[in-house]
């Protein structure tokens, strides 16, 4: 078979569930779950950068080069926290705007 045709068939096979939109609610919940996991990781990372900058600032001992480096870490940590907080808010906004429920948080009964 032609390699181009095989690629088209493979892509169409993978894209078919998305085109059917059979389970859009679960797809959006999965995406927001992954996004929130990534956001939480990056929030922790930004917090660690911020705290590392504070530690470097405290231990600089009056050296202006070390103080400038510590300020840079502190500023980037604050920027990271602000950006990731904003991304978290945007993800939640779109989730609410699309009317997606939060998933099934109840205990299953048998």
Secondary structure, DSSP 8 states (H G I E B T S, - for coil): --HHHHHHHHHHHHHHHHHHTTTHHHHHHHHHHHHHHHHHHHHHHHHHHHHHHHHHHHTTTT-HHHHHHHHHHHHHHHHHHHHHHHHHHHHHHHHHHTT------S----
